[in-house]
Amino acid sequence: MSNVEYRAEGAVGVVTINRPKALNALNSEVLNDLLAAFDGIDLQQVRAVILTGAGEKAFVAGADIGEMSTMTKEEGEAFGKTGNAVFRKIETFPVPVIAAINGFALGGGCELALSCDIRICSDNAVFGQPEVGLGITPGFGGTQRLARAISVSKAKEMLYTGKSVKADEAYRIGLVNSVYPQAELMEGAMKLAQTIARNAPIAVRQCKKAVNEGLDMDLEAGLALESKLFGDCFETLDQREGMSAFLEKRKGVQFVNG
Ligand code: CAA
């Protein structure tokens, strides 16, 4: 049985990691199921994705410590590469991915959240990179993405001490965009995803591409990329529709994803 569930609600896809007995910890099987879930998303229909964990306790409590405990150097490196490939798939997924963090997001769980475009969490969420306490470094992107997402100094403090931060501090340091009472988290995630999904889908995708790829370039190259992607929009039906609706003072813009 798959450890990852998928459902689509209109233009919003919801991916749920479902291994609550191990607090949704990521073993090789879960990583494969996560990859398969994203591979299976119909991008003609879905314009935004929510990623969450099953249960009320954990988003993901990390990579599976039992599985890692007997790994050799080569197996450890291969496991890291597998996780990184899955997370990179999510990071570069054509449509925005919102992490709805409903509890513990530790180690690989924090790293998974970091590979999403937008992070929101419930008030019981806890974030951390406790790997150094287990004798390892983060292996699914934590040393790279945490230092890019928050201040380098705060990222280093979290990485070196292994200490976790609660939802209110995660908000204060910019690790999450907003904090919800647990019962309202998914509704908040759905509203956010639907707001994104109502906009012109190609323009939203181009924004994601411009930000993600631009961050790895110098400003001149990033601006050149933006000009190209901006220009591409003028070949779309959605640009015609969006601007006509404005000029005709028409409500109910109908973007066709084309
Ligand atoms: N791997 C495997 N199993 C895990 C797990 C993990 N990362 N986290 C929790 N579990 C399992 C527990 O072993 C336990 O299983 P059993 O009931 O069979 O004993 C079950 O989930 C429930 O966990 P607890 O009883 O420990 O629950 P708790 O409420 O007392 O504590 C917790 C919750 C603080 C999250 C604690 O489970 C914990 O510290 N988990 C490990 C967190 C961690 O260190 N994560 C980093 C992993 S390393 C990593 O992720 C490397 C990387 O970057 C790739």
Residues whose N, C-alpha, C, O or C-beta is under 5 A from the ligand:
A	BS01	CAA	K21 A22 L23 A25 A61 G62 A63 D64 I65 G66 F104 L106 G107 G108 P130 E131 T137 P138 G139 F140
